[in-house]
Amino acid sequence: MKLVVAISGASGVVYAHHFLRSISKIKDIEVYLIISDWAKEIMKQECGINYKELKKIVKAIYDSKDMTAPIASSSFLVDAMVIIPCSIKTASEIANASCNTLISRAADNILKMRKKLIVCVRETPLSTPALEQLYKLSLIGAVVMPLSPAFYHKPKSIEDMFCFITGKIKDLLEIKNNEFTRWGSEL
């Protein structure tokens, strides 16, 4: 599987870090990472790491301003894209086909090729205009996935909540996983 993962400049990059570490352990998944300037800063603050450390676990890293990257073209075939976290600014760009960054351009390619786009929104609360943009994304084929962990599996740590989100994304990508205890399982 060829997967584009984008990290936009919203709080919640710790979810992206957890997801990337988890999928890096799966054979046959190539990850092409796009990271915005704000995401680089937030990653230092929230995770205490430099984004360059992610080079060890992804196929390639692209700056969100690099419109010469292979993934800027729909002729570079990929299977899916996950934006985690996705800021409302990025969601709005995608919903309105405003391809000013590599993140919004790659997402537009995913949509026009009818591939799976998963938009993991962390913002809260949401304004009416933000809700309208997320609604538009859903109408045009994106999966809008708020970064809202469940509690039915009785998480005992923050790591358990990260695992829930990672597991739900893997479910959407049809990647078998046991990241969390599923509803109806032995709880």
QUIBELHU-V142594 format. One record per backbone hydrogen bond with DSSP energy under -1.0 kcal/mol. CO is the residue of the C=O (numbers start at 1). NH is the residue of the N-H. E is the energy in kcal/mol with one decimal. If there is no record, write none. Layout:
# QUIBELHU-V142594
CO;NH;E
CO;NH;E
This chain:
# QUIBELHU-V142594
1;30;-3.0
2;79;-2.9
2;80;-1.1
3;32;-2.7
4;82;-2.5
5;34;-2.6
6;84;-2.7
7;36;-2.2
8;10;-2.0
12;15;-1.7
13;17;-2.5
14;18;-2.2
15;19;-2.6
16;20;-3.0
17;21;-2.2
18;22;-2.2
19;23;-2.6
20;24;-1.6
22;25;-1.1
23;26;-1.6
30;3;-3.2
31;59;-2.1
31;60;-1.3
32;5;-2.2
33;62;-3.1
34;7;-2.6
35;64;-1.5
36;40;-1.9
37;41;-1.6
38;42;-2.7
39;43;-2.7
40;44;-1.4
41;45;-1.8
42;46;-3.6
43;47;-2.1
43;49;-1.1
50;53;-2.3
51;54;-1.9
52;55;-1.5
53;56;-1.1
54;57;-1.8
60;33;-2.9
62;35;-2.2
63;66;-1.9
64;102;-3.5
65;67;-1.5
66;69;-1.2
69;72;-2.2
70;73;-1.8
73;76;-1.4
75;77;-1.1
80;4;-2.4
81;118;-2.9
82;6;-2.8
83;120;-2.9
85;8;-1.9
87;91;-2.5
88;92;-2.6
89;93;-2.1
90;94;-2.3
91;95;-2.7
92;96;-1.6
93;98;-2.9
94;97;-1.6
97;99;-1.1
98;100;-1.6
101;105;-2.4
102;106;-2.8
103;107;-2.2
104;108;-2.1
105;109;-2.2
106;110;-2.2
107;111;-2.4
108;112;-2.7
109;113;-1.7
110;115;-2.8
111;114;-1.4
116;81;-2.3
117;143;-3.3
118;83;-2.9
119;145;-2.9
120;86;-2.9
121;147;-2.9
127;131;-2.5
128;132;-2.3
129;133;-1.9
130;134;-2.3
131;135;-2.5
132;136;-2.2
133;137;-2.2
134;138;-2.2
135;139;-2.3
136;140;-1.9
137;142;-2.5
138;141;-1.2
143;119;-3.1
146;148;-2.4
151;154;-1.8
157;161;-1.1
158;162;-2.2
159;163;-2.5
160;164;-1.6
161;165;-1.8
162;166;-2.8
163;167;-2.8
164;168;-2.3
165;169;-2.2
166;170;-2.4
167;171;-2.4
168;172;-2.1
169;173;-1.8
170;175;-3.2
171;174;-1.4
182;185;-2.2
